[in-house]
Amino acid sequence: MDLQLTGKVVIITGGSDGLGAATALACAKEGANVVIAARGLDKLTKTAASIGGQALAVQTDVTNPVHLENLVAQTVTRFGRIDAIINNAGRAAAKPFESISDLEWQEDLDMKFYAAIRLSRLAVPHMKAVGGGSIVHVLAIGGKTPAANSMPSTVSRAAGMALMKAMSKDLGKDNIRVNGVLIGLVESDQWVRRAAQNNQSVESLYARLPLENGIPLGRVGRAEEFGDFIAFLISARAAYISGCAINFDGGMSAAV
């Protein structure tokens, strides 16, 4: 299936490793020019080099509005357009409500919610200029079904889901589609780090997680599966999909 991404320009935050890097690679394989953004320059440049000539690495702290302005400016300078953005930056933050400080709430919202607002706002005029585009907010299934001791992440992700739906209503007239992908347990560097901290192999951790969390498909998701799905979702093949919060969780969530 030709996803018709050749020559399109895709910005991916949190793009230096894990799901972001897998998404960049999947889009690049389909012919897109990819711009990956992250804070760590060394890993970012290595990832861009592994993707190839159509990848641009831009060191970016998504919580800094000036950095986001630079990310968009460098993208347009290099490629002349923006067709899609993947708001993927974030990290897990899960604690009991009473233990979370104002600063921790603000830091989580800055990274997962306000960064998506700001980058989307900067990119939308460029999407309008080329006749439309696609925005994907990478969220988590906890945004639909928050558990105990799951804040602030679940609250930030729920806010991101509402943002996605409202944006899809506002921007549809401009042929800009907005969707959310809510991940469950998917291979990523955070699990590699956790396995190392617990002095176990990542393979044994991946084998245990589906049992502990009741994943009907019996395994964690693969990063390349996620990347392929995002490439499809931003492509012309998904041209009538907008305003959707799609679970990517192997059936794990209790909510549809």
N, C-alpha and C positions, 0 to 999 in steps of 0.2 A: 504494500500500500504506500503510495506516494503521499506524504503528509504536506507537501507543498510548502516546506519551510526554507527552501533554497533562497538565499539572499536576505532572509528576514533577520532582524536584530533583536536579540533576547538578553535582557539584564537579569542576572540571578544573584540575589544577596545570599550570604552564607555559602558562597560558591567554592570555597577552597577545599572542602572535603565532604564526605558523607553524601547525603541526599542532594545537596547543591551541586557537587562535582558530578554526580551521576546524571543529574538533569542537564548540566552543561554538555556533557559528553553525548548524551542521547540527542540533544538538539543539534549539536555540531555534526553528528553522523547523518542527520537529515538535511544538512547543507546550510544550517543557520550560522550566522555570526553571533558568538556568545560573549557577553561581558560578565565576568565573575568578580564579585566584590566580597571582601572579608577584611578583618583587621590584621591578620598575620601575613606579612608580605612574603616571607620565604615560602610558606606552603602555597600561597596564592599563585606565585610565579611558577612554581613547580607544576601545579595543576594545570595552569594555562599552557605550559610547554608540552605537557602530556596530551592535551587536547589537540593542539596543532595551530596552524597559522591563522585560523579564523577566530581565535580566542584572545580577548583583551583582559588583562588583570588590572583592577583599580583598587588600591588599598583604601578601605572605607570602614569607618565606624558609623553604623547606620543610626546611632543615637545622636549623631552630630549633623544638624541640617546643612552646614557648609560642606561636609563630606558628600552628602547626597547630591547637592548641587554640582559638585565637581564630578561625581559619577555620571550624571546625566550629560554634563558638558563634554566630558571625554568621550562618551559613547557617540554623541552626535558629531563631534569633531572627526572621530575615526571612521564612522560608518554612515553618517548622514541621516539616520532615521532611528526610530524605536518602534518595534512592532509588539513586543510583549515584555512584561516584567513578572518575575517570580519572587514574591516577598517571602523568603525562606529563612532569614536570619532569626536565630532564637536559641535558647537553651532551657533545659528543664529547671523549674523552680517549684518545689512542692513542700509546703510546711503547714502546720496547723494555723488557723486564722489568728489566734491570739499572739502568736510568736512573730508575726510579720510586721516589720516597721514601715513607716511611711516611705522611707527611702527605698526599701525593697519593692514596695508596690510601684513606686515611680520608675525605678530601674526596669522592672519587668514590662510596664506599659510603654516605656520609651523604646525598648528594643522590639517588642512584638506588635505593638499597636500603632504608636505614633510614627514609627519608621515607615510602616506600610502606608499610612496616610500621606506622609511627606513625599515619599518616592513616587507614589501613584499620582499625586497632584503635579509633580514636576514632569512626569512622563506623559500624562494625558494630552497636553497640547501637541506633542510630537506624534502621538497616535492619530489624533484628529487630522493632522497634516497629511498622513499617508492613507487616510480613508478608513481607519479603524485599527483595532488591536485586541490584545487579550491580557488580562491581569489575573494572576493566581495568587491567593493568599494561602500559604502552607500553615495549617492549623493542627489541632489534635482532637481526638475523639472525646477527650475530657471536656472540651468546650460544650458538647451536647450532654454529657453524663458526668458531671464533676463528682469525684469521690471525696471522702474525708481526707484531710491533710493534703489537699491537691492545689492549694492556692500559693502564689498568685497566678500561676500559669493557666489554670482552667478558666479563670475570670478574664484574663487577657485574651485567651483564645475564643471565648464566647463573644467578647466585644468585637474581635476580628471577624467572626461569622456574621454578626449584625452589620458590620461595615461592608462586608462583601455583598450582602443582599441589597442594602441601600444603594451602593455604588452601581450595581447591575441595573437598578431601576433608573438612576440618573443618566448613565452613560450609554444605555442601549441605543438611544436615538443617534448616537455617533458611531454605531457599529463597533463599540468597545464592549467585549464580553468580560464579565468578572465572575470568577468561581473560587471556591475554597476546597482544598483537599485536606481531610482530617486524618492524620496518620495514627496508627496504633503502634505496634512494635515492629520496627523495621531496622535492618542492619545499619549501623552507623558507628562512627568513631567513639561516641559516648559509651557504647556497650563494650568496645574494645578496651577503653580505659577502665571501665568498671570491672571487667574480668581481670585485668592486670592488678587492680587494687585488691581484689579478693583472692589473688594468687591461683587463678583457675584459667583454663583455656577458654577462648571466646566460643569455640565450638560447643563446649559443654554448657556454657551460658545460654547459647541460642537453642540448645536442646531442652533446657529446663524452662525457659520463659513461656513457651506455648502451654505447657502443662500447668504452670502456676497461674496463668492468666486466662485460661479457657479459650484459646484461639481455635475455632472450629476446623480451620484448615490444617492445624497441627504443626505450624512452623511460623517463624518470623518472616516478614517480607524482605525481599532483596532490594538493595539500593537501585540496581539497574531496572527492576520492574517499576519502581517509582519514577525513575527518569523517563522511561518509555511512556508511561501514562501521562506525565506532564507534557511531553513533546506532542502527544496526540491531542491533549486538551487545549493547547494553544494553537493548534493547526486548523487549517481550513476544513479538515474532516470532522471537526467538532463545532462547526459554525453555528449550530442552533442550540448549543449548550451554554446557558448563562444563568447566574443566580443560584447555582447549586452548591450545596455543602456535601461533598462526596467522601464517604468513608473509604480509607485505604488501610484496612485492618484485618483482613482475612476472616471477617465475620465476627470479630471480637466485641464490638460495641453492642449494647442493648438497644440503642436508638438507630433508626433508619436514617 
